[in-house]
Amino acid sequence: MGRSLIIALISGILFLVLTIAGAGRWAYQQGVTEKAEEVSTRLTLYISYLQGVLERYEILPELLAHDKRLVNFLQNPGSRERIEAFNRYLETVNVISDAADTYLMDKEGLTIAASNWQAPRPFVGRNFSFRPYFQEAMQGQLGRYFALGATSSQRGYYFAYPVRQGKNILGALVMKINIDVVEENWNKQGDTFLVTDPEGVIFITTDSDWRYRTLLPLSKEVLSQITASKRYPDASLLPLSVAHTKKGQGYNILSIVDDSSGVVHRYLHVSASMPHAGWEVQILSDIKGIDQFVLRTIVLVGSFFVFVIMVILLFWQHQQRLSERHRYEENSRKLLEDANEVLESRVASRTVELTESNVKLRQEIEERQKTEEQLRRARRELIHAAKLAALGQMSAGITHELNQPLAAIRVYSDNAVQLLQQHRSGDALWNLEQISELTERMAELGAQLKLFARKNSGKVDVVPLHGSLDGALEILGPVIRKSAVQPDISIDPDDLEVKANNVLLQQVFVNLISNAIHAVKDQKVKKIEIFAHRVDQKVYVVVQDSGSGIDKKNAEQIFDPFFTTKEPGQGLGLGLTISSRIIKEMGGTLALVDRPVGTCFEIQLEAP
C-alpha cells in the first residue's frame, strides 16, 4: 500500500508539472493575442485621429492658393506698405485656421510674405527651396513634409500648394501645423506611442528620450538625404538598442535595452502605415501584464490541482475519522447539555438586566419630554420679550429722529411770537413757513421710519450732495447759531451726486453734525469740517470735529443701540445706530476713522 501511494504521488506530481507548463504556454499565447487585438484597435483609433488632424488643414492651402490676391501679389509685390498689408492678411488667416505658420514663396523658393513677419526670426526673406514640400508644389502637386523648422527649430507638418496663373506656377502657399498636441493627448495612455517617417526616424513619440532616433540603423545614403533636406538639424538619429525581436501573427515582441539604466524592457510591437502621409504609426505596449496573467494562470491551475489533492486527502481522512466519530458523540452531547444549561442561566440573568434598563429608559424619556416642554415655554417667553424690546427700540428711534425737528420748531415758534410782539409780521411769517416745512419733513421722516422698521430705507435716487447738506444745516440752523460753530464744507467737484434717499441722507447728516456740535461744545478750538470727493464709482463724505474724540474701548460699541457717552437726558444712543442702518440699506457704509485729534466719521456711497 505504501509503495503504491508513493508511485501515485510521483505520477501526480509529473502530471501536475506538465499541466502547469502547458497552461502557462497557453496563457502566454492567449494573453499576447488578446493584447495584440486590443493594441491594434487602439492603433486604428490613433491613425484615425492623425488623419483627422491632417485632413483638417489639407484643403486650406489649396483654397487659399486660388485667391487672386496671391496671384497679383506674386506678380507685383509692390511697395513696403503692400507687403506689410499682405503679411497682416496671412497673419489673420493663420489665426483663424489655428495653424503654426502660413507663408507665401515665389518660384525661386524665397519667402516674400509670412504670418510671423513680426516674430524675432520671421520667414520673410528666407529661401526654403531645399525643402521637398516646395519642390513637390513646384511640380504642381500638394506638397507634404514633416521636419524641424529651419528657422524656429520647432516640429511641424507642412502643406504646400502651387499658386498658378493659368498653367504657369508663380509660387507656393505653405501652411505649417503644430502636432505637439498629438503627443500631449497620447501621453496620457499607458503605452509608448511613436510615428516614424519614410526613412524610419521617430519624430512623434510619448517617450521623449526616443525622439529623433530609429528602430533600425540608417544607411549612409539615407543619412545624407536627411542632412541635405535639413529635416532634423542637430539630431543624432542613433538607433535604439533592440536586443531581441520575435515575430508573431500581426505583431512583434521587442526587447529594448534602456541606455541609461541597462534594464531590458519587453514590448508588444504593433504597427500600421499611413500611405497618404508616408508615415508608419507604431505602438509599443509593455507585456508585464501578460507575464502576470501567465503567473495567475499557473497559480490557478496549480491551486486547482492542489485543491483536488486536498479533497482526496480530506476524503481519506474523513473515512478514517468516521470510526472515531461514534466515540466522541456521547462526550459532545454531554458538553452540549452543560453549555445549554449555562446559556439558559445567562439568558435569564440578561433578561432581568434588560427589564431594569427598559424601566430606566422610560423614566429618562419622561424626564426628557418634561425638559423639552419647559424649553418650549422658555422659548415662547424669550420671543415675547424680544418683541417688546423691538417695540421699545422702535419707539426710542422715532423719538430720537424727531427731536431735532421739534427743537427747531420750538425755536422758530418762539422767534415768531417775539417778532409778532414787535410787529415784524414779515419775519414772523418766514419763521412760520419754516415750521410748516419742518412738519412736512417730520411727516416724511415718519413714513421713512415705517419703511425703516420693515428693513427698507425708501426709494434711492440720484441726490445732489450739496442739497442734502444744505437741508441738514437748515434743520440745525438754530443749534448752529446757538453753538457759534459754523461747519466748513468742501465738496470736490461742487456738483457731486450720490445714489441715496434725500430725506434719510439729510437725517444722517443731522445726526453726525449734531454729534460734532456736542463734541466741540466745551473745546477752546471749535471746528467742524465736512469734505467730500469721488474715487472711481464711490463717493466719500467725511465729517471731522476738533472734540476730545472717542475712547478706543468704546469704539466697537458706538453703533450699538442705546449706547451713548453723553450725559443722561442728552441722548438715547440711537443716532449712530439708525444712521449706520440707513447708509447700509442705501448700499453704502458708515465707519469711524481713527484720527489723532477729534472724531471722524466716513460715509461711503455709490456714485451715479
SULNORVEN-V949326 format. One record per residue. SS is DSSP state (h for helix, s for strand, l for the rest). PSI is psi in whole degrees, -180 to 180 (* if undefined). D_LAST is the distance of its C-alpha to the last C-alpha in Angstrom with 2 decimals. Layout:
SS:PSI:D_LAST  SS:PSI:D_LAST
//
This chain:
l:-42:110.74  h:-42:109.12  h:-41:109.95  h:-39:108.61  h:-40:105.38  h:-44:105.02  h:-44:105.69  h:-37:103.18  h:-43:100.61  h:-42:101.17  h:-41:100.98  h:-39:97.75  h:-45:96.23  h:-44:97.28  h:-38:95.88  h:-43:92.61  h:-47:92.31  h:-40:93.02  h:-43:90.61  h:-40:87.80  h:-45:88.44  h:-41:88.34  h:-39:85.19  h:-43:83.50  h:-42:84.51  h:-42:83.27  h:-39:79.97  h:-46:79.40  h:-41:80.14  h:-42:78.05  h:-42:75.08  h:-43:75.28  h:-48:75.54  h:-41:72.54  h:-41:70.53  h:-41:71.48  h:-42:70.39  h:-45:67.05  h:-37:66.50  h:-41:67.61  h:-44:65.02  h:-37:62.32  h:-39:63.69  h:-40:63.42  h:-41:59.74  h:-43:59.18  h:-42:61.00  h:-40:58.98  h:-45:55.77  h:-44:57.06  h:-38:58.14  h:-40:54.74  h:-43:53.04  h:-43:55.48  h:-24:55.47  h:-33:51.70  h:-12:52.10  h:-38:55.67  h:-19:54.91  h:-47:52.00  h:-38:54.20  h:-41:56.44  h:-45:53.57  h:-32:52.09  h:-20:55.56  l:0:55.95  l:126:52.96  h:-23:54.44  h:-35:52.03  h:-41:53.95  h:-46:57.27  h:-38:56.13  h:-40:54.67  h:-34:57.91  h:-35:59.98  l:88:57.92  l:-34:55.31  l:-152:54.54  l:175:52.38  h:-37:50.25  h:-38:47.07  h:-39:48.61  h:-42:49.60  h:-39:46.11  h:-39:44.66  h:-34:47.20  h:-43:46.33  h:-36:42.71  h:-46:44.01  h:-34:46.07  h:-41:43.17  h:-44:41.08  h:-41:44.09  h:-40:44.49  h:-44:40.91  h:-41:41.09  h:-9:44.52  l:36:43.67  l:168:46.91  l:-48:47.78  s:150:48.92  s:127:49.84  s:160:52.09  s:130:54.54  s:143:58.11  s:-178:60.69  l:-11:64.27  l:-4:65.27  l:7:62.77  s:130:60.45  s:119:56.73  s:-12:55.10  s:144:51.55  s:152:49.70  l:-24:46.33  l:34:46.47  l:-20:46.94  l:4:44.25  l:161:45.71  l:-34:47.70  l:77:50.91  l:162:50.42  l:-18:53.18  l:130:53.24  l:-2:56.65  l:147:58.33  s:121:61.41  l:34:61.71  l:-17:64.87  l:-11:66.57  l:135:64.37  h:-33:66.19  h:-34:63.15  h:-41:63.32  h:-39:67.07  h:-40:66.72  h:-39:64.07  h:-15:66.35  l:6:69.02  l:16:66.80  l:166:65.73  l:112:62.54  s:138:62.75  s:141:61.82  s:141:61.90  s:134:60.58  s:169:60.55  s:139:58.74  l:132:56.80  l:-25:58.96  l:-48:55.92  l:-17:53.41  l:23:56.04  l:140:53.83  s:145:55.50  s:158:54.93  s:131:56.57  s:135:57.08  s:131:57.37  s:133:58.79  s:138:59.52  s:144:61.42  s:118:59.78  s:154:62.39  s:100:63.21  l:-124:65.86  l:-2:68.27  s:127:67.43  s:117:65.27  s:-25:62.94  s:-158:61.26  s:142:59.41  s:127:55.84  s:138:55.37  s:125:52.75  s:132:52.72  s:149:51.24  l:126:50.56  l:16:52.57  h:-29:51.58  h:-26:49.54  h:-47:52.91  h:-41:54.12  h:-40:50.88  h:-41:51.13  h:-16:54.89  l:-18:54.83  l:-15:53.64  l:163:57.02  l:-21:60.03  l:167:62.39  s:118:62.81  s:139:61.82  s:153:62.98  s:132:63.38  s:149:66.13  l:179:66.61  l:-25:69.89  l:-3:71.48  l:13:70.66  s:132:67.94  s:115:65.25  s:-14:61.89  s:127:59.65  s:147:60.24  l:-8:58.51  l:104:60.82  h:-25:59.61  h:-19:63.04  h:-4:64.73  l:135:62.57  l:32:64.74  l:177:67.95  s:157:70.56  l:-30:72.54  l:153:75.70  l:143:76.84  l:148:76.16  l:165:78.98  h:-36:79.13  h:-44:78.65  h:-42:75.40  h:-38:74.14  h:-41:75.01  h:-42:73.12  h:-41:69.99  h:-41:70.24  h:-36:70.75  h:-4:67.66  l:41:65.54  l:-44:64.31  l:75:63.99  l:139:64.15  l:10:65.07  l:143:65.60  l:-35:68.75  l:33:69.65  l:146:71.90  s:153:73.18  l:156:72.32  l:86:75.13  s:112:76.38  s:-33:79.28  s:144:80.41  s:131:79.77  s:124:81.00  s:143:80.58  l:-169:80.04  l:100:79.44  l:8:76.08  l:166:75.11  s:155:76.28  s:114:76.39  s:138:75.45  s:112:76.04  s:133:73.79  s:129:74.20  l:121:71.08  l:-32:71.62  l:-43:69.86  l:-18:71.42  l:4:74.52  l:139:73.76  s:125:74.90  s:136:72.41  s:133:73.67  s:148:71.55  s:119:71.94  s:120:71.44  s:136:70.42  s:158:69.60  s:151:68.93  s:154:68.59  s:86:65.89  l:-35:68.17  l:-40:65.39  l:-12:63.80  l:26:67.07  s:162:65.84  s:114:67.46  s:128:65.09  s:150:66.52  s:132:65.76  s:113:67.45  s:128:67.19  s:135:68.46  l:22:71.42  h:-36:71.21  h:-33:70.20  h:-43:73.46  h:-40:75.50  h:-37:73.82  h:-42:74.58  h:-43:78.22  h:-42:78.37  h:-39:76.96  h:-45:79.49  h:-44:82.35  h:-40:81.25  h:-46:80.95  h:-45:84.40  h:-40:85.93  h:-37:84.34  h:-46:85.76  h:-38:89.23  h:-38:88.97  h:-43:87.88  h:-44:90.91  h:-40:93.19  h:-38:91.66  h:-43:92.20  h:-45:95.84  h:-41:96.30  h:-38:94.63  h:-41:96.90  h:-43:99.89  h:-35:98.74  h:-43:98.14  h:-36:101.71  h:-34:102.86  h:-13:100.88  h:-36:102.00  h:-25:105.26  h:-17:103.52  h:-42:101.18  h:-30:103.92  h:-34:104.71  h:-8:101.20  h:-42:100.56  h:-43:102.41  h:-40:100.69  h:-40:97.31  h:-41:98.07  h:-43:98.99  h:-37:95.88  h:-40:93.75  h:-45:95.48  h:-44:94.87  h:-35:91.21  h:-39:90.87  h:-44:92.26  h:-41:89.90  h:-41:86.93  h:-41:87.90  h:-39:88.17  h:-39:84.73  h:-42:83.22  h:-44:84.77  h:-42:83.43  h:-33:79.95  h:-42:80.02  h:-43:80.69  h:-40:77.78  h:-38:75.41  h:-45:76.55  h:-39:75.81  h:-38:72.38  h:-39:71.55  h:-46:72.52  h:-38:70.30  h:-41:67.40  h:-42:67.72  h:-43:67.68  h:-38:64.52  h:-43:62.82  h:-42:63.76  h:-40:62.46  h:-40:59.15  h:-41:58.76  h:-43:59.41  h:-42:56.88  h:-38:54.20  h:-39:54.94  h:-39:54.54  h:-42:51.20  h:-40:49.94  h:-43:51.15  h:-37:49.42  h:-41:46.13  h:-40:46.26  h:-40:46.93  h:-41:44.00  h:-41:41.61  h:-42:42.98  h:-38:42.54  h:-37:38.92  h:-43:38.24  h:-40:39.91  h:-39:37.87  h:-40:34.59  h:-40:35.81  h:-42:36.76  h:-38:33.40  h:-44:31.67  h:-43:34.12  h:-36:33.68  h:-44:29.88  h:-43:30.19  h:-45:32.78  h:-44:30.70  h:-24:27.58  h:-9:29.87  h:-46:31.90  h:-51:29.72  h:-38:29.52  h:-40:33.24  h:-41:34.18  h:-40:32.46  h:-41:34.26  h:-43:37.51  h:-45:37.18  h:-38:36.30  h:-42:39.20  h:-43:41.64  h:-39:40.65  h:-41:41.15  h:-47:44.62  h:-39:45.66  h:-38:44.39  h:-38:46.33  h:-30:49.39  l:8:49.02  l:33:48.68  l:73:45.21  h:-32:43.89  h:-48:40.97  h:-37:39.50  h:-40:40.35  h:-39:38.55  h:-41:35.36  h:-39:35.68  h:-36:36.23  h:-40:33.10  h:-38:31.14  h:-41:32.89  h:-43:31.91  h:-39:28.19  h:-36:28.51  h:-37:30.27  h:-41:27.55  h:-36:25.00  h:-37:27.51  h:-44:27.67  h:-40:23.91  h:-38:24.10  h:-42:26.98  h:-41:25.14  h:-35:22.22  h:-32:24.93  h:-45:26.39  h:-39:23.20  h:-39:23.01  h:-27:26.58  l:21:25.65  l:44:23.01  l:123:20.15  l:18:17.97  l:-180:17.24  l:138:14.46  l:126:10.83  s:177:8.94  s:116:6.43  s:131:9.00  s:129:10.39  h:-38:11.78  h:-40:15.06  h:-44:15.67  h:-43:15.55  h:-42:17.80  h:-41:20.08  h:-42:20.57  h:-43:21.50  h:-32:23.84  h:-41:25.38  h:-40:26.29  l:8:27.72  h:-54:29.44  h:-41:32.96  h:-39:32.50  h:-43:31.18  h:-36:34.12  h:-38:36.54  h:-11:35.44  l:34:35.38  l:120:32.22  l:113:29.48  l:140:26.17  s:114:25.17  s:132:21.45  s:114:19.76  s:126:16.06  s:110:15.26  l:173:14.00  l:-30:15.11  l:31:12.16  l:135:9.62  s:156:6.88  s:163:5.87  s:110:5.85  s:175:9.65  l:124:12.88  h:-47:14.11  h:-47:17.75  h:-37:17.53  h:-38:15.37  h:-41:18.09  h:-38:20.68  h:-45:19.47  h:-39:19.68  h:-45:23.07  h:-47:24.36  h:-44:23.46  h:-38:24.73  h:-43:27.76  h:-39:28.61  h:-42:28.36  h:-43:30.70  h:-35:33.11  h:-34:33.04  l:7:34.11  l:-44:36.60  l:14:39.67  l:149:38.54  l:-44:40.21  l:111:36.98  l:107:34.36  l:129:30.98  s:125:27.42  s:135:24.55  s:117:20.82  s:148:18.62  s:148:14.96  s:167:13.47  s:137:10.82  s:112:12.20  l:-120:10.73  l:19:7.61  s:144:8.92  s:128:9.46  s:126:13.19  s:124:15.07  s:129:18.86  s:114:21.60  s:132:24.99  s:169:28.42  l:28:31.93  l:-166:33.58  l:-7:35.85  l:-180:33.09  l:131:33.18  l:139:36.04  h:-31:35.14  h:-19:37.12  h:-6:34.85  l:-34:31.53  l:-10:31.32  l:-4:32.11  l:-23:29.93  l:4:27.41  l:146:30.39  l:139:31.24  l:14:33.98  l:125:34.10  l:150:34.52  l:4:36.30  l:167:37.01  l:153:40.46  l:136:41.46  l:-10:40.37  l:-6:37.46  l:153:34.74  l:-14:34.30  l:28:32.25  l:-12:29.36  h:-52:26.72  h:-33:25.22  h:-49:25.74  h:-42:23.83  h:-44:21.03  h:-41:20.70  h:-39:20.68  h:-50:18.06  h:-40:15.57  h:-41:16.63  h:-10:16.15  l:10:12.55  l:18:12.06  l:-164:12.83  s:150:16.17  s:123:18.57  s:150:21.33  s:126:24.42  s:131:24.75  l:125:28.33  l:149:29.44  l:-35:33.06  l:136:33.00  l:-167:31.43  l:140:28.62  s:124:25.04  s:140:22.12  s:126:18.77  s:132:15.60  s:121:12.95  s:162:9.56  s:139:6.52  l:148:3.85  l:*:0.00
//
